[in-house]
Amino acid sequence: MDEAVLARGLQVRSVVKTFAGSGDEVTVVDGCSFSVPHGTLSVMLGPSGCGKTTLVNLIAGYEVPTAGEILLDGIRVRGPGAERIVVFQESALFPWMTVLDNVTFGPQSRRGRTDAAFRERARALLADVGLDEFAYRYPSQLSGGMQRRAELARAIVNEPSLMLLDEPFRGLDAMTRELMQEQYLRLFEAHSRTTLFVTSELREAIFLADRLLIMTPRPARVRRAIDVDLPRPRELGMLASARFREIYEEALLTLEEPTWPTAATS
């Protein structure tokens, strides 16, 4: 296969991240290696505080690895870039802007203007997430789930090479969270953006993922990668399937194992 094709997607290679503490250094990520193939959705799953958000910040370019390297489509990550878009746990919508202006903010910032094509694309994305009628509302006039949908549209309109989602549905009620999972899957299946999704919810992880990346407790590294072979498009009824239960049990056993050996996966 052509080397350019093999290089596409995200590659994290033997990454270490150490922070200076009060008199001591604290290693949060230690020898972490994994890949997210182009056009696929990998879900990083692990206990709270294990280092998942630190890895997101490293991939986004907000932090610099102490050792190792991160590449996207064969190019080494050396800082923040528009080709990598992060959707955080907390809402980042500008409260003084309408939903439509929030969604078009990225293209406008880069180009100095928002042309008709981008506004048309933004309106189409808002329609995709069920917010077309709310384009001229303000974030305070939206529910939590609607704000999450607006943020997803704002991320996708920038046409990033990589989507990074750091527990974006955390804090939503159970029903809204399930609806958001279905909504995001529809967006992913329509646009096929290479995606790394972070969560601590096992059912959510399996429902979304092409591949699970199960992390060790801190310092973070990949303990095991599990391919999720559920067919796409997906629907909530798959949560009751025999194959879903098999993957769930396999992942749960991995999470519950008492030893945490170093593992690298490609």
VOGU-3710 file (C-alpha; in Angstrom, 3 decimals, decimal comma):
1> mdeavlargl> 0,000/0,000/0,000  1,190/3,561/-0,727  3,045/5,165/2,220  0,899/8,290/1,970  -2,211/6,169/2,472  -0,679/4,347/5,441  0,271/7,691/7,038  -3,279/9,047/7,027  -5,045/9,342/10,348  -3,721/9,892/13,863
11> qvrsvvktfa> -0,611/8,214/15,229  0,530/8,536/18,847  4,001/7,074/19,295  5,536/6,307/22,721  4,255/9,563/24,205  5,298/10,582/27,714  4,002/13,655/29,549  5,484/14,747/32,861  4,428/17,798/34,862  6,456/19,538/37,540
21> gsgdevtvvd> 4,753/19,151/40,904  5,546/20,587/44,343  9,120/19,350/44,519  8,480/16,249/42,388  7,675/15,454/38,800  4,364/13,748/38,068  4,096/11,477/35,023  0,546/11,541/33,672  1,134/9,742/30,358  3,856/7,100/30,065
31> gcsfsvphgt> 4,825/5,316/26,860  1,403/5,669/25,235  1,047/4,447/21,650  -2,042/4,007/19,471  -3,478/4,971/16,112  -6,834/6,169/14,796  -7,099/5,173/11,114  -8,386/7,770/8,674  -12,177/8,044/8,567  -12,769/5,915/11,680
41> lsvmlgpsgc> -14,127/6,612/15,148  -12,009/5,406/18,071  -13,247/5,782/21,640  -10,796/6,204/24,510  -12,205/4,641/27,650  -10,712/4,713/31,115  -11,187/5,664/34,760  -11,562/9,276/35,821  -8,202/10,970/36,277  -6,254/8,422/34,224
51> gkttlvnlia> -4,886/11,026/31,791  -7,449/11,014/28,957  -7,836/14,802/28,878  -4,066/15,260/28,985  -3,814/13,081/25,875  -6,500/15,171/24,162  -4,537/18,342/24,993  -1,349/16,783/23,631  -3,027/15,733/20,376  -4,666/19,162/20,057
61> gyevptagei> -1,249/20,792/20,479  -2,148/22,637/23,686  0,563/20,681/25,537  3,950/19,414/24,301  5,009/15,790/24,932  7,962/15,249/27,243  8,961/12,388/24,938  7,533/10,628/21,908  5,653/12,116/18,969  2,154/12,662/17,607
71> lldgirvrgp> 1,417/12,733/13,879  -1,721/13,569/11,926  -1,770/12,479/8,296  1,992/11,990/8,511  2,741/15,511/9,837  4,112/15,946/13,343  1,914/17,932/15,733  3,896/20,912/17,023  1,104/23,160/18,296  -2,585/23,971/17,864
81> gaerivvfqe> -3,993/23,841/14,348  -7,306/24,275/12,551  -7,051/20,703/11,239  -7,667/19,469/14,823  -10,913/20,610/16,463  -11,749/19,898/20,119  -15,258/19,737/21,591  -14,904/20,008/25,375  -17,084/18,919/28,290  -18,104/22,511/29,027
91> salfpwmtvl> -20,019/24,678/26,568  -17,739/26,997/24,594  -20,472/28,819/22,675  -20,155/32,605/22,761  -23,228/33,817/24,693  -23,394/37,148/22,840  -23,610/35,482/19,411  -26,551/33,781/17,762  -26,316/30,050/17,056  -25,620/30,737/13,372
101> dnvtfgpqsr> -22,885/33,257/14,183  -21,317/30,773/16,591  -21,248/28,085/13,905  -19,675/30,394/11,296  -17,168/31,931/13,736  -14,301/29,582/12,806  -14,388/30,110/9,013  -14,870/33,844/9,569  -11,856/34,044/11,874  -9,590/32,284/9,392
111> rgrtdaafre> -10,828/34,035/6,260  -11,706/37,443/7,686  -15,206/37,031/6,318  -18,002/34,500/6,094  -18,940/33,923/2,479  -22,321/32,695/1,314  -21,063/29,140/0,804  -20,019/28,782/4,434  -23,252/30,294/5,727  -25,202/27,900/3,515
121> raralladvg> -23,124/24,994/4,849  -23,690/26,184/8,416  -27,460/26,316/7,870  -27,365/22,806/6,378  -25,455/21,490/9,418  -27,905/23,166/11,778  -30,702/21,428/9,885  -28,814/18,123/10,243  -28,761/18,526/14,039  -32,352/19,775/14,258
131> ldefayryps> -31,517/23,414/15,018  -32,413/25,174/11,784  -35,318/26,954/13,472  -32,991/28,127/16,244  -30,315/29,713/14,024  -31,026/33,215/15,330  -31,475/32,260/18,983  -28,782/32,764/21,616  -27,111/29,953/23,606  -29,008/30,903/26,776
141> qlsggmqrra> -32,240/30,156/24,908  -31,172/26,556/24,195  -31,290/23,456/26,373  -28,063/21,661/27,283  -28,564/19,068/24,563  -29,267/21,748/21,957  -26,077/23,576/22,935  -24,126/20,332/22,452  -25,646/19,941/18,976  -24,710/23,525/18,088
151> elaraivnep> -21,133/22,865/19,182  -20,916/19,756/17,017  -22,136/21,762/14,013  -19,603/24,495/14,809  -16,794/21,922/14,857  -17,785/20,114/11,646  -18,263/23,280/9,588  -14,505/23,865/9,865  -13,919/20,573/8,002  -11,145/19,380/10,344
161> slmlldepfr> -8,987/16,369/9,590  -9,480/15,192/13,185  -12,339/15,633/15,637  -11,434/15,371/19,332  -14,405/15,020/21,675  -13,603/15,087/25,393  -16,667/13,626/27,174  -18,971/16,006/25,268  -22,200/14,489/26,665  -21,142/14,492/30,308
171> gldamtrelm> -23,721/16,090/32,592  -26,687/15,504/30,284  -29,644/13,497/31,563  -29,826/9,868/30,435  -32,482/10,379/27,751  -30,777/13,430/26,247  -27,446/11,614/26,300  -28,859/8,707/24,291  -30,375/11,108/21,781  -27,024/12,894/21,454
181> qeqylrlfea> -25,247/9,594/20,857  -27,615/8,817/17,982  -27,265/12,384/16,666  -23,488/12,256/16,676  -23,447/8,870/14,965  -25,596/10,282/12,160  -23,142/13,168/11,761  -20,146/10,840/11,799  -21,678/8,440/9,309  -22,555/11,363/7,013
191> hsrttlfvts> -19,184/13,147/7,162  -16,686/10,365/8,099  -14,351/12,659/10,024  -11,479/10,856/11,719  -12,569/10,991/15,359  -11,175/10,342/18,829  -14,032/10,342/21,343  -13,267/10,247/25,087  -15,708/8,837/27,633  -15,869/6,948/30,928
201> elreaiflad> -19,180/5,264/29,968  -18,706/1,740/28,598  -22,108/1,386/26,881  -21,649/4,733/25,155  -18,132/3,761/24,058  -19,201/0,494/22,424  -22,258/2,039/20,766  -20,147/4,736/19,085  -16,815/3,093/18,351  -15,127/1,356/15,482
211> rllimtprpa> -12,421/0,636/18,027  -12,114/0,861/21,813  -8,878/2,082/23,371  -8,987/0,897/26,992  -6,617/2,899/29,161  -4,700/2,053/32,306  -5,019/4,145/35,452  -2,518/7,014/35,599  0,036/7,141/34,115  -2,004/6,595/30,969
221> rvrraidvdl> -1,152/4,102/28,298  -3,296/1,838/26,133  -3,922/-1,409/27,936  -5,871/-3,025/25,125  -7,564/-2,140/21,836  -10,822/-3,905/20,950  -12,354/-3,703/17,476  -16,119/-3,115/17,527  -17,645/-4,933/14,567  -21,253/-3,798/15,021
231> prprelgmla> -22,668/-2,776/11,629  -23,284/0,824/10,619  -25,557/2,707/10,571  -26,206/1,994/14,241  -29,329/2,328/16,321  -30,071/2,003/20,027  -31,686/-1,418/19,488  -28,168/-2,806/19,004  -27,559/-2,355/22,736  -29,685/-5,486/23,261
241> sarfreiyee> -27,867/-7,609/20,658  -25,799/-10,666/21,541  -22,706/-9,193/19,877  -22,994/-5,979/21,906  -23,129/-8,025/25,106  -20,068/-10,027/24,063  -18,033/-6,868/23,431  -19,334/-5,336/26,679  -18,235/-8,346/28,715  -14,829/-8,456/27,001
251> alltleeptw> -14,215/-4,770/27,701  -15,505/-5,022/31,274  -13,157/-7,914/32,037  -10,269/-5,863/30,678  -11,205/-2,894/32,853  -11,547/-5,086/35,939  -8,247/-6,984/35,596  -6,037/-6,173/38,610  -2,751/-5,810/36,728  -2,013/-3,047/34,229
261> ptaats> 0,838/-4,100/31,954  2,343/-1,664/29,491  0,855/-2,167/26,041  1,327/-0,527/22,691  -1,067/-0,862/19,810  -1,061/0,314/16,233
//
